[in-house]
Amino acid sequence: MAEQNQAKSQDELNHVLQARRDKLAELQVAGKDPFVITKYDVTAHSSDVKENYEELEGKEVAVAGRMMFKRVMGKASFCNLQDLKGRIQVYVARDSVGEEPYKDFKKMDIGDIVGVRGTVFKTKTGEISIHAEEVTLLSKSLQVLPEKFHGLTDTDTRYRQRYVDLIMNEDVKDTFIKRSKILAAIRRYLAGEGFIEVETPMLVANAGGAAARPFVTHSNALDEDFKLRISLELYLKRLIVGGLERVYEIGRVFRNEGVDTRHNPEFTLMELYQAYTDYHGMMDLTENLYRYVAKEVLGTTTIVYNGIEMDLGQPFARMTMVDAVKKYSGVDFNEIHSLEEARAAAKEKHIQFEERHKKGDILNLFFEEFVEEHLVQPTFIMDHPVEISPLTKKKPENPEYVERFEFFMNGWEMANAYSELNDPIDQRERFRAQEELLAQGDEEANHTDEDFLNALEIGMPPTGGIGFGIDRMCMLLTDSAAIRDVLLFPTMKPLD
């Protein structure tokens, strides 16, 4: 029975689709092909008309958008047009538009793109509308939109056909408009702080600056293999060496790893570097930037994500990684002085580790297991072990640890910052340690970058640097459940 119903539904759909193509053919034969129209002069959007009704009442406007509803009632009809800013009702009367155009209007379908010129008025029920004087078919829709009451709810289809998702789900459109405003606010803030925006290569010989597996591609012209960048760091630091004291880049990076609610193989990263400051300077910048963006985009420094309220208006908490692990696991790494003691503590707390892991790696495993989920309010976790921070300055008073912080909200890492390592001799030793990890099978370890080392030997000033996950920031500020909800076209496995 289910198969019969499915076959019947497909037959009905095929009939509707054919009917739309037939209508297009009739229009073309009659010399009314909508696809030959090249422009339409729009003078207002839907919300402009509604918000400025007193000024526009009785005046002529021209709007354009997609027809989402139509009700034909003999000599007069109503339809709803949807444009970038919302929907507006249109009243179409035969006596106003003419007999032949009215017949054409009655043949139009839901989903068609239409231009309307007419006067602004209010209906008897008080709805602000446009009394059409001319209706122009601008594009014929040959497909059928999802049924209006259920909309487009299947998430896989929504991500694959974002164009339909944007038409059917207004909150989705709002999310991506907000994303654009977030990026614009970030750029305004950084411009005000004297930063310049730059662009660095995506195709690189050496994908360094982060612990991630890169994508590999091949240049036919150069007959060389290249990698897609996993980070922006090493090229931006070269610019600090060159004397550009405050630089940032917002760009796509690519990591050949898993896909889940917070990870996509390509995502948007912002990294910035500021000469003559350190990781404390980066903390202050992060606090001020987040407050500025929230205020600009949301109008408040209090945000709500998944029902949880987070306050960006209060000073952000600051805690060392050792103190955080002690607080939430009861294990004090200040009292652990050897690898053997660290391994014993891990076994006691059922923390899985690998033979290659050193004391600092095990501290980080404790942090991931016991601490991250508790960091809901804005929190800086500072002073990471040197083993997991190959590009960071050591703390002068305690060289087992580095001047680094990660910024957390909602249990998520939102940013990662350093007092940047500018000692070329120390940096070469760190790269050598990374090469050993590569030899042991760690595909995420860094290769030695000789040109970067040469830049450091030219001389880099003391510098603070930070990387922000833009997509996660957008998730929090738009209350979006998954990273795919803030990426217009997320990576998807092909249907075939």
Secondary structure, DSSP 8 states (H G I E B T S, - for coil): -HHHHHHHHHHHHHHHHHHHHHHHHHHHHTT--GGG---------HHHHHHTHHHHBT-EEEEEEEEEEEEEETTEEEEEEEETTEEEEEEEEHHHH-HHHHHHHHH--TT-EEEEEEEEEE-TT--EEEEEEEEEEEE---S----TTT-S--HHHHHHTHHHHHHH-HHHHHHHHHHHHHHHHHHHHHHHTT-EE----SEESS--SSS----EEEETTTTEEEEE-S-SHHHHHHHHHTT--EEEEEEEEE--S--BTTB-SEEEEEEEEEET--HHHHHHHHHHHHHHHHHHHHSSSEEEETTEEEESSS--EEEEHHHHHHHHH---GGG--SHHHHHHHHHHTT----TT--HHHHHHHHHHHHTGGG--S-EEEE--BGGG-TTB-EETTEEEEESEEEEEETTEEEEEEEEB---HHHHHHHHHHHHHHHHTT-TTS----HHHHHHHHH---SEEEEEEEHHHHHHHHHT-SSGGGS-SS-------
